[in-house]
Amino acid sequence: MNEKDWLIIFTVWQHQNITRAAQQLYTSQPALSYRLKQIERKLNVQLFEESGRSLIFSAQGRYLAQHADKMLQESQQLRQTLHSLSQPRQGELRIGVTSNFAAYRLPEILARFSELHSGIRVNLVSGLSEEMYQKLQRDEVHAALVKDDYHWRDGKRLVDIDDYWLVSQQPLDLQLLPQLPQIRINHGGHITHLIERWWNANFTLAPRVAMQVDKLEVCLAMVERGLGYAIVSSYQPLSERLWCQPLQVAGETLKSRTWLLYQHASHDASVIMPFVEMFADLSFGEGEPSGSRHVQ
């Protein structure tokens, strides 16, 4: 089956009439009828039901007509994307990104991207993963760097994996953790769920949250002053003055993944795909935060 075959099936479906479909396709009625018979033989199906002079699609015919519509749309989208990629790489790229990734990972990538693609202007917005994903769904951004893949069905790429650590000024007795003050970062829904999973696997009491902050650096500053413990990611090297221990569930270190989600087929592919390609050569290691000390 080629694109012309799909167009024939869909056009006949649209008009429900061989004569009118032949006129739109600039062919004769006998030629169109012959081509439909060829398609039936090729697929071993019956496109139409026997109903006198009326043209009624069979169940197989209806399914093929709906599939033909999808195939024609995908073909058109493919041509548009290829055309976009052939154009000069210039325009505006809108990116949504989580705050920590924006602070500790993205600057290096964007600096290199700007050197390679000076004609592309970057418009950046940061916030919680859920907010950035919603912006992607509403087409407010071309790409989103978020902490969950959200079962996204379009383009996506795993770009980072980081571990989660328990940190405090002094070594802790983990059994006493529910009684100690916790300095909590507003991680967003997905990360909060991961941390709650670890907590519930180890404790029956709820944590004693003393402070809630929205920045990793603020959280660490409070911990270094002995104001409480915190659960943080391995985004940046931790101070050697801190006591650190990796979080584990069922013997495995608790990890969080950062995904790049994007519209794979888009009129703006000429600005989106160069950014996606930046992550093919850049990777970030997993494991212990540089400069930290920990207890297994």
C-alpha positions in Angstrom: 0.0 0.0 0.0 1.3 3.4 -1.0 0.1 6.9 -0.3 -1.9 7.0 -3.5 -3.8 3.9 -2.4 -4.6 5.5 1.0 -5.8 8.6 -0.8 -8.1 6.6 -3.1 -9.7 4.8 -0.1 -10.1 8.0 1.9 -11.5 10.0 -1.0 -14.1 7.3 -1.8 -15.0 7.2 1.9 -15.4 11.0 2.0 -17.8 11.1 -0.9 -19.5 7.7 -0.5 -19.7 7.8 -4.3 -17.4 6.4 -6.9 -18.2 9.1 -9.6 -17.6 12.1 -7.3 -14.4 10.5 -5.9 -13.1 9.9 -9.4 -13.7 13.5 -10.3 -11.8 14.7 -7.3 -8.9 12.3 -8.1 -8.9 13.4 -11.8 -9.5 9.9 -13.0 -12.3 8.0 -14.7 -14.9 5.9 -12.8 -13.8 2.6 -14.5 -10.1 3.3 -13.7 -11.0 4.0 -10.0 -13.2 0.9 -9.7 -10.4 -1.2 -11.2 -7.9 0.3 -8.7 -10.2 -0.5 -5.8 -10.5 -4.1 -6.9 -6.7 -4.3 -7.0 -6.5 -3.0 -3.4 -9.1 -5.6 -2.3 -7.1 -8.4 -3.9 -3.8 -7.1 -2.5 -5.2 -7.0 1.1 -7.7 -10.0 0.6 -10.6 -7.9 1.9 -14.0 -6.6 0.7 -14.2 -2.9 0.9 -17.9 -2.6 0.2 -21.1 -4.5 1.0 -23.4 -5.9 -1.7 -26.4 -3.4 -1.6 -27.6 -2.8 -5.1 -26.7 0.6 -6.5 -25.8 2.1 -3.1 -22.2 2.3 -2.0 -21.9 1.0 1.6 -18.5 0.4 3.2 -18.0 -3.0 4.9 -16.5 -3.2 8.4 -13.1 -3.8 6.8 -13.6 -0.9 4.5 -14.5 1.4 7.3 -11.5 0.4 9.3 -9.2 0.9 6.3 -10.8 4.3 5.6 -10.1 5.5 9.1 -6.5 4.1 8.9 -6.1 5.9 5.5 -7.0 9.2 7.2 -4.3 8.6 9.8 -1.7 7.6 7.2 -2.4 10.6 5.1 -2.1 12.9 8.1 1.2 11.3 9.1 2.5 11.6 5.6 1.7 15.3 5.5 3.2 15.9 8.9 6.4 14.1 7.8 6.7 16.3 4.7 6.2 19.4 6.8 8.8 18.3 9.4 11.3 17.5 6.7 10.7 20.9 5.1 11.2 22.6 8.4 14.5 20.8 9.0 15.7 21.9 5.6 15.2 25.5 6.6 17.9 27.7 8.2 18.2 26.9 11.9 16.8 30.1 13.3 13.8 31.3 15.3 12.7 31.0 18.9 13.0 27.8 21.0 10.8 27.7 24.1 12.0 25.4 26.9 10.3 24.5 30.2 12.6 23.1 32.8 12.6 22.1 36.5 14.4 24.6 38.7 17.2 22.3 39.9 18.0 21.2 36.4 18.0 24.8 35.2 20.4 25.7 38.0 22.9 22.8 37.9 22.7 21.1 34.6 21.3 23.3 31.9 23.7 26.3 31.8 26.5 24.2 30.3 24.2 22.7 27.7 22.7 26.1 26.7 26.1 27.7 26.5 27.2 25.1 24.0 23.9 25.2 22.2 24.2 29.0 21.7 27.7 28.6 20.3 26.5 26.0 17.7 23.2 27.6 16.9 23.5 31.4 17.2 20.4 31.9 15.0 18.1 30.3 17.6 16.8 32.4 20.4 16.1 30.6 23.7 13.1 31.5 25.8 13.4 29.7 29.1 10.9 29.2 31.9 11.5 27.1 35.1 9.3 25.6 37.8 7.9 22.3 39.0 7.7 19.3 36.7 4.0 19.3 36.6 3.8 22.9 35.6 6.3 22.4 32.8 4.5 19.4 31.5 1.3 21.3 31.4 3.0 24.0 29.4 4.2 21.4 26.9 0.6 20.0 26.5 -0.7 23.5 25.9 2.1 24.2 23.3 3.4 27.0 25.4 6.9 25.4 25.2 8.5 23.3 22.5 10.3 21.0 25.0 10.2 20.2 28.7 12.9 18.9 31.0 10.9 17.2 33.7 11.2 14.5 36.5 8.8 12.1 35.0 8.0 10.9 31.4 4.2 11.3 32.2 3.6 8.5 29.6 4.3 11.1 26.9 3.6 9.5 23.5 5.7 11.8 21.4 9.4 12.5 21.4 11.2 11.8 24.7 14.8 11.1 25.8 16.2 10.1 29.2 18.9 12.8 29.9 19.9 12.4 33.6 19.7 10.1 36.6 20.4 11.3 40.1 20.4 9.7 43.5 18.7 10.9 46.7 20.6 11.4 49.9 19.8 12.0 53.6 22.1 14.9 54.8 22.6 16.5 58.2 25.3 18.4 60.1 26.0 15.4 62.4 25.6 11.6 62.0 22.0 10.5 62.8 20.4 7.5 64.4 17.9 6.7 61.6 15.4 5.2 64.1 15.0 8.7 65.6 14.4 10.4 62.3 10.6 10.9 62.8 11.5 12.9 66.0 14.0 15.2 64.3 13.3 18.4 62.4 13.2 18.0 58.6 13.9 20.7 56.2 11.8 19.9 53.1 12.2 21.1 49.6 9.1 21.5 47.5 10.0 18.8 44.9 6.7 18.4 43.1 4.4 15.4 42.9 6.6 12.8 41.3 9.7 13.3 43.5 7.6 13.7 46.6 6.0 10.3 45.9 9.5 8.7 45.6 10.6 10.1 48.9 7.3 9.1 50.6 7.8 5.6 49.3 11.2 5.5 51.0 9.8 7.0 54.2 6.8 4.7 54.4 9.1 1.7 53.9 11.1 2.7 57.0 8.7 4.5 59.4 5.2 4.4 60.6 5.2 8.0 62.0 5.0 11.0 59.7 8.1 13.2 59.4 8.4 16.3 61.6 8.6 19.0 59.0 10.1 22.2 60.5 10.8 24.2 57.3 9.6 24.1 53.7 11.8 25.8 51.1 11.9 25.9 47.3 15.6 26.1 46.6 18.3 23.4 47.1 20.9 25.9 48.1 18.6 27.3 50.8 17.9 23.9 52.1 21.6 23.0 52.3 22.4 26.3 54.1 19.9 25.4 56.8 21.3 21.9 57.2 24.9 23.2 57.5 23.7 25.4 60.4 22.4 22.4 62.2 18.7 23.4 61.9 17.6 19.9 60.7 18.2 17.1 58.2 17.1 17.0 54.6 16.6 14.7 51.7 18.3 16.1 48.6 19.4 15.0 45.1 22.9 14.6 43.8 22.6 17.6 41.5 25.6 19.4 43.0 28.7 18.4 45.2 27.8 18.5 48.8 29.9 20.0 51.5 32.5 17.8 53.2 31.2 19.1 56.5 27.9 17.3 55.9 27.0 13.7 57.0 25.4 12.0 54.0 23.7 8.6 53.4 22.0 7.3 50.3 18.4 6.5 50.4 17.6 2.9 49.6 14.4 1.0 49.0 14.6 -2.8 48.9 18.4 -2.6 48.8 18.5 -0.3 45.8 19.5 3.4 45.9 16.5 5.7 45.3 17.0 7.4 41.9 15.1 10.1 40.0 15.2 10.4 36.2 15.0 13.6 34.2 13.3 13.3 30.8 13.4 15.6 27.8 9.9 15.6 26.3 9.2 17.3 23.0 7.0 17.5 19.9 8.7 15.1 17.5 6.9 16.2 14.4 6.4 20.0 14.4 6.5 23.1 12.2 9.3 24.2 14.6 11.4 21.1 14.2 14.3 23.2 12.8 14.7 24.7 16.3 13.6 21.8 18.4 15.7 19.0 17.0 19.1 20.8 17.3 18.4 21.1 21.0 17.4 17.5 21.3 20.6 16.5 19.6 22.6 18.3 22.3 21.8 15.5 24.7 23.2 12.8 22.5 26.8 13.7 23.5 26.2 14.9 27.1 25.7 12.5 30.0 25.9 12.9 33.8 27.2 10.2 36.0 25.3 8.5 38.8 26.5 7.8 42.3 28.0 9.7 45.2 28.0 13.5 45.2 31.5 14.7 44.7 33.2 15.9 47.9 30.7 14.3 50.3 31.2 11.6 53.0 28.6 9.0 53.8 27.8 6.0 55.9 26.5 2.9 54.2 
